[in-house]
Amino acid sequence: MNKTFEEADDLINGILEFVNKNQLENKAVIVCPPAIYLELATDLAHETELLVGAQNISNFESGAYTGEISAPMLLSMGVDYTIIGHSERRKYFNELHEVLAQKVNMALKYEIAPIFCCGELLPERETGKHFEVVKKQIVESVFYLNKGDFANLVIAYEPVWAIGTGVNASPAQAQEMHSFIRGLIKEKYDQQTAENTSILYGGSCNSKNARELFSNADVDGGLIGGASLDAEEFIKIIQSL
């Protein structure tokens, strides 16, 4: 929940200038602004390689749900992705696995690709329950999908203890969890599905640590928070991939 309209306009244009001048090759750059700036973002990104995602999506299709943003609304604006299950949504808005599964279903119904977030709290990491917690989040919210639908998902691992704290998971910790997640996908579906699934790291990733984090075999990119609020910083992170 950052930026005025003018500031958002400047930020997106700054990112877009880089995208338009550079070959992204196998990279995808997605901006996920607050909902009221989505039309601005999709208008600016039209006929460019920049992709646009929403920060949230309703688990309801339409109706008397004041303040909610539905999948058909996002689709009508040309939104490509939506974040689902971000730790802040889980913490402040009590989004449980069942609701997140409904949101995933709704996004897929309207051909919007979910960026599904998972991750453990600090006490869960300290007590060695981090693998158990992440597995439960994934199993209960997305592993009911058939292989074809699952192929449209992006997974984002965000250790909650590293979000906005300036303390990122070490490259080894990130790789360990990403490898674990890829292993779960292989076990549930198959090797090809596991290899083709993008698994992003989110949690105090910035231009100083991005290259080291992204150098890990199973870290396919980043879900960038605070560092994305400055175009120059965000561009450096893109260049690190």
C-alpha positions as CSV (number, residue, x, y, z in Angstrom):
1,M,0.0,0.0,0.0
2,N,2.4,2.6,-1.3
3,K,2.7,5.5,-3.7
4,T,0.3,8.3,-4.9
5,F,-1.0,8.1,-8.4
6,E,1.7,10.4,-9.7
7,E,4.4,8.4,-7.9
8,A,3.0,5.1,-9.3
9,D,3.0,6.6,-12.8
10,D,6.7,7.6,-12.4
11,L,7.7,4.2,-11.0
12,I,6.0,2.2,-13.7
13,N,7.4,4.4,-16.5
14,G,10.9,4.1,-15.0
15,I,10.6,0.3,-15.1
16,L,9.0,0.3,-18.5
17,E,11.8,2.5,-20.0
18,F,14.3,-0.3,-19.0
19,V,12.0,-3.1,-20.3
20,N,11.6,-1.3,-23.7
21,K,15.3,-0.8,-24.1
22,N,16.5,-4.3,-23.2
23,Q,16.0,-7.8,-24.4
24,L,14.5,-9.7,-21.5
25,E,15.3,-13.1,-23.2
26,N,14.0,-15.7,-20.7
27,K,13.1,-13.2,-18.0
28,A,9.6,-12.0,-17.1
29,V,9.1,-8.7,-15.4
30,I,5.8,-8.3,-13.5
31,V,4.5,-5.2,-11.7
32,C,1.8,-5.7,-9.1
33,P,0.5,-2.2,-8.1
34,P,-2.4,-1.5,-5.7
35,A,-5.7,-2.2,-7.4
36,I,-6.6,1.4,-8.1
37,Y,-3.5,1.7,-10.2
38,L,-4.0,-1.5,-12.2
39,E,-5.6,0.3,-15.2
40,L,-2.7,2.7,-15.3
41,A,-0.3,-0.2,-15.3
42,T,-2.1,-2.2,-18.0
43,D,-2.5,0.9,-20.2
44,L,1.3,1.7,-19.9
45,A,2.3,-2.0,-20.4
46,H,0.1,-2.5,-23.5
47,E,2.1,-3.9,-26.4
48,T,5.2,-4.1,-24.3
49,E,6.9,-7.0,-22.5
50,L,6.0,-5.7,-19.1
51,L,3.4,-7.9,-17.4
52,V,0.9,-6.7,-14.8
53,G,-0.4,-8.5,-11.7
54,A,-2.8,-7.7,-8.9
55,Q,-1.8,-7.9,-5.2
56,N,-5.0,-9.8,-4.3
57,I,-8.2,-11.3,-5.8
58,S,-11.6,-12.1,-4.4
59,N,-12.7,-15.7,-3.9
60,F,-16.1,-14.5,-5.0
61,E,-17.0,-14.1,-8.7
62,S,-19.4,-11.1,-8.2
63,G,-22.1,-9.8,-5.9
64,A,-22.6,-7.8,-2.7
65,Y,-18.9,-7.9,-1.5
66,T,-18.2,-4.2,-1.2
67,G,-14.5,-3.4,-1.7
68,E,-13.6,-6.7,-3.2
69,I,-11.9,-7.0,-6.7
70,S,-13.2,-10.0,-8.8
71,A,-11.4,-12.1,-11.3
72,P,-13.7,-10.9,-14.2
73,M,-12.8,-7.3,-13.2
74,L,-9.1,-8.1,-13.4
75,L,-9.5,-10.0,-16.7
76,S,-11.4,-7.1,-18.2
77,M,-8.4,-4.8,-17.5
78,G,-5.8,-7.2,-19.0
79,V,-4.3,-8.3,-15.8
80,D,-2.0,-11.3,-16.3
81,Y,-1.2,-12.4,-12.7
82,T,-2.4,-12.2,-9.2
83,I,-0.6,-12.7,-5.9
84,I,-2.5,-15.1,-3.6
85,G,-1.7,-15.9,0.0
86,H,0.9,-13.2,0.7
87,S,2.0,-13.4,4.3
88,E,0.4,-10.0,5.1
89,R,-2.9,-11.2,3.7
90,R,-2.7,-14.3,5.9
91,K,-1.6,-12.3,9.0
92,Y,-3.8,-9.2,8.8
93,F,-6.9,-10.6,7.0
94,N,-6.9,-14.1,8.3
95,E,-6.9,-15.8,4.9
96,L,-7.0,-19.5,5.5
97,H,-6.0,-22.4,3.2
98,E,-9.6,-23.0,2.1
99,V,-10.1,-19.3,1.1
100,L,-6.8,-19.3,-0.7
101,A,-7.8,-22.5,-2.7
102,Q,-11.0,-20.7,-3.7
103,K,-9.0,-17.7,-4.9
104,V,-6.7,-20.0,-6.9
105,N,-9.7,-21.6,-8.5
106,M,-11.2,-18.2,-9.4
107,A,-8.0,-16.9,-10.9
108,L,-7.5,-20.0,-13.0
109,K,-11.1,-19.9,-14.2
110,Y,-10.5,-16.5,-15.7
111,E,-7.0,-17.4,-17.0
112,I,-5.2,-15.2,-14.5
113,A,-2.0,-16.9,-13.3
114,P,-1.7,-17.2,-9.5
115,I,1.6,-16.3,-7.8
116,F,1.0,-18.5,-4.7
117,C,2.9,-17.5,-1.6
118,C,4.1,-19.8,1.1
119,G,6.5,-19.4,4.0
120,E,7.1,-19.9,7.7
121,L,7.2,-17.7,10.8
122,L,10.4,-17.2,12.8
123,P,9.2,-19.5,15.7
124,E,8.4,-22.2,13.1
125,R,11.9,-21.9,11.6
126,E,13.5,-21.9,15.0
127,T,11.7,-25.1,16.1
128,G,12.5,-26.9,12.8
129,K,8.9,-26.9,11.5
130,H,9.6,-24.8,8.4
131,F,9.4,-27.7,6.0
132,E,6.2,-29.0,7.6
133,V,4.5,-25.6,7.5
134,V,5.4,-24.9,3.9
135,K,4.3,-28.4,2.8
136,K,0.9,-27.9,4.5
137,Q,0.3,-24.5,2.9
138,I,1.1,-25.9,-0.6
139,V,-0.8,-29.2,-0.2
140,E,-4.0,-27.7,1.2
141,S,-4.2,-24.7,-1.2
142,V,-2.9,-25.9,-4.5
143,F,-2.1,-29.6,-4.7
144,Y,-5.7,-30.5,-5.4
145,L,-5.2,-29.1,-8.9
146,N,-4.7,-31.3,-11.9
147,K,-1.4,-31.1,-13.7
148,G,-2.6,-28.9,-16.4
149,D,-4.0,-26.2,-14.0
150,F,-1.0,-26.4,-11.7
151,A,1.3,-25.7,-14.7
152,N,-0.2,-22.1,-14.7
153,L,1.0,-21.4,-11.1
154,V,4.1,-19.6,-9.9
155,I,5.2,-20.4,-6.4
156,A,6.8,-17.7,-4.2
157,Y,8.6,-18.7,-1.0
158,E,8.7,-15.9,1.5
159,P,10.1,-16.6,4.9
160,V,7.9,-14.4,7.0
161,W,10.8,-13.5,9.4
162,A,12.7,-12.0,6.4
163,I,9.9,-9.8,5.0
164,G,10.6,-6.1,5.5
165,T,13.2,-6.8,8.2
166,G,16.3,-6.4,6.2
167,V,17.3,-9.9,7.1
168,N,17.1,-12.2,4.1
169,A,17.3,-15.9,4.2
170,S,20.8,-17.0,3.3
171,P,21.4,-18.3,-0.2
172,A,21.7,-21.8,1.3
173,Q,18.5,-21.5,3.2
174,A,16.7,-20.3,0.1
175,Q,18.0,-23.1,-2.0
176,E,17.2,-25.7,0.6
177,M,13.5,-24.6,0.8
178,H,13.2,-24.1,-3.0
179,S,14.7,-27.6,-3.6
180,F,12.2,-29.0,-1.0
181,I,9.3,-27.3,-2.8
182,R,10.4,-28.6,-6.2
183,G,10.7,-32.0,-4.7
184,L,7.1,-31.9,-3.5
185,I,5.9,-30.9,-6.9
186,K,7.9,-33.8,-8.5
187,E,6.4,-36.2,-6.0
188,K,2.8,-34.9,-6.6
189,Y,3.0,-34.5,-10.4
190,D,6.2,-35.4,-12.3
191,Q,9.8,-34.3,-13.0
192,Q,8.8,-32.1,-16.0
193,T,6.2,-30.2,-14.0
194,A,8.6,-29.6,-11.2
195,E,11.3,-28.3,-13.6
196,N,8.9,-26.0,-15.4
197,T,7.4,-24.4,-12.2
198,S,8.9,-21.0,-11.4
199,I,9.8,-20.8,-7.7
200,L,10.5,-17.2,-6.6
201,Y,12.2,-16.0,-3.4
202,G,10.6,-13.1,-1.4
203,G,12.0,-11.6,1.7
204,S,14.3,-8.6,1.9
205,C,15.7,-9.3,-1.6
206,N,17.6,-6.3,-2.9
207,S,20.2,-5.3,-5.5
208,K,23.0,-6.3,-3.1
209,N,22.0,-9.9,-2.4
210,A,19.9,-10.7,-5.5
211,R,22.7,-12.1,-7.6
212,E,23.8,-14.5,-4.9
213,L,20.2,-15.6,-4.2
214,F,19.4,-16.0,-7.9
215,S,22.5,-18.1,-8.5
216,N,21.0,-21.0,-6.7
217,A,19.7,-23.7,-9.0
218,D,16.2,-23.7,-7.7
219,V,15.7,-20.0,-7.2
220,D,14.1,-18.8,-10.4
221,G,13.5,-15.2,-9.5
222,G,12.2,-12.8,-6.8
223,L,9.0,-11.6,-5.3
224,I,10.2,-8.1,-4.6
225,G,8.6,-5.9,-1.9
226,G,10.2,-2.7,-0.6
227,A,13.1,-2.8,-3.1
228,S,10.6,-2.5,-6.0
229,L,9.4,0.9,-4.9
230,D,12.5,2.5,-6.5
231,A,12.8,2.0,-10.2
232,E,16.6,2.1,-10.2
233,E,16.9,-0.5,-7.4
234,F,14.3,-2.8,-9.0
235,I,16.1,-2.6,-12.4
236,K,19.3,-3.7,-10.7
237,I,17.5,-6.7,-9.3
238,I,16.2,-7.6,-12.7
239,Q,19.7,-7.4,-14.1
240,S,20.9,-9.7,-11.4
241,L,18.8,-12.6,-12.8
